[in-house]
Amino acid sequence: MSNVTRAKHGRPVHHWRRDLVELAALFTAVAVADAVANLVGHGPDGPALLVISALALAATAGFHTWWARRHGHAPPTGDTGARPTAETRSAGPSARPDDTADDVAGTGVLWRMRTTVKDEPGSLAALCTALAERRVDILSLQTHPLADGTVDEFLLRAPGTLAAAGISRVVALAGGASTWIERADAHDLVDAPTRVLGLAARTALDAAELPLALRQLLGRCTIRSLPGTPVGGGRGPEPVPGEGVLEDTVMRLPAPEGGVLTVERPYLPFTPTEFARARALVELDNRLGPRVPGGRDVLTLPEGNDITVRRVDTGDLAAAKEMHERCSPRTLGLRYHGPVGDAARYLNHLLSPRFGRTLAAQTTSGRIVGLGHLLWDGDETEVALLIEDDWQQRGIGGELLDRLVAMAVEAGCESVYAVTQASNTGMVAAMRGLGLPLDYQIEEGTLVITARLRPTPAAQHPPYGTGLRRAGDPAKRD
């Protein structure tokens, strides 16, 4: 029989009272046996004493059995702090009356929280203990060392009855400062190394993914890519050193072609760890150079012509310039809102994957007849179309716009806007053909149409791929 049980911390605990009783019984039995042996061997009443000693030993064994059953396997009188077993969790709320149904089921509200604690022993433990007392489960933890403390980033699952203000109050009482908290979702359950590797893979495949990867890495932020030589001429941004510059809520990193990539997050300062991760992504992008993924769609126009839609970049600059030269001044004026003397100044910027994504529609001979642009404009997204005169009103513009909007949805954009003129009926019709809620606004004689995006792509086909399909109703396309 074992006299050892285990405490909640896993180390063996001895019950000294039970050991004392058993030792006393053992010594008593030995003494009685010795006395009986002496009496039986030297006295006249040996048999009677032998029977009496047997009864005494039986009584001692019975007492030991009764004591062991009463105290040896009794449950602890206090809470051991152990987590419930699978059987207990499946028993429902009645098994743990102090928990909500969400907690018992293993669900709750996900929160992303960041707070600053003192860099001293026990500070993080005190914070974790305070969260545990409120039934807040810590799913992941990242530490960002600073000169005067440590920024701890948590992914939490809290009971539905505990609001963000309540969590912040608990953290403040436990020693946390400068606490920031927001709702999270299932995507945040991916651990940091896996997420960073996935973003690096996306960036390696497509140069246009860099701003999107930075947004997913750093949260809500504004990203601006400033070219070394502005499109309209003039002085470019001040260059930054190769290692970049971190200034509290702003980081500046060197971009290709002598430009500067600026990332701003006013609501939350960047940590050196975040700066190092962003710098690594930008360096990977710089080393790989301009690149776009392959894949194309073949569209059959109503009159029977086949048009190929594919991603293009600055490698297609010559073909894009030739298309501009075939366009009429009116078409170019509607696209660029005024006379265009040198299209190359615009095209080199528009075709660069550093500033967005560009789709081209080209004939079977390889001649580009339409361009569609999805441009990253800080924390907003712009769409723009240019269709060669002879190919207008055939549904090409609408098909390009469908794919651009699908790309924007895939990138997590909430809306896209188009800047045009009221006389550009083709662009207005294409935006209306999306079937999305639209906002119209007039700014200095220019019409701005904003489409609020749904969580799923407006088009029921991939933004680009390999396939053959028929273009839509040309009456609704430009």
Secondary structure, 3 states (H helix, E strand, C coil): CCCEEECCCCCEEECHHHHHHHHHHHHHHHHHHHHHHHHHHHCCCHHHHHHHHHHHHHHHHHHHHHHHHHHHCCCCCCCCCCCCCHHHHHCCHHHCCCCCHHHHCCCCEEEEEEEEECCCCCHHHHHHHHHHHCCCEEEEEEEEECCCCEEEEEEEEECCCCCHHHHHHHHHHCCCEEEEEEECCHHHHCCHHHHHHHHHHHHHHCHHHHHHHHHHHHCCCEEEEECCCCCCCCCCCCCCCCCCEEECCEEEEECHHHCEEEEECCCCCCCHHHHHHHHHHHHHHHHHCCCCCCCEEEEECCCCCEEEEEEECHHHHHHHHHHHHHCCHHHHHHHHCCCCCCHHHHHHHHCCCCCEEEEEEECCCCCEEEEEEEEEECCEEEEEEEECHHHCCCCHHHHHHHHHHHHHHHCCCCEEEEEECCCCHHHHHHHHCCCCCEEEEEECCEEEEEEECCCCCCCCCCCCCEEEEECCCHHHCC
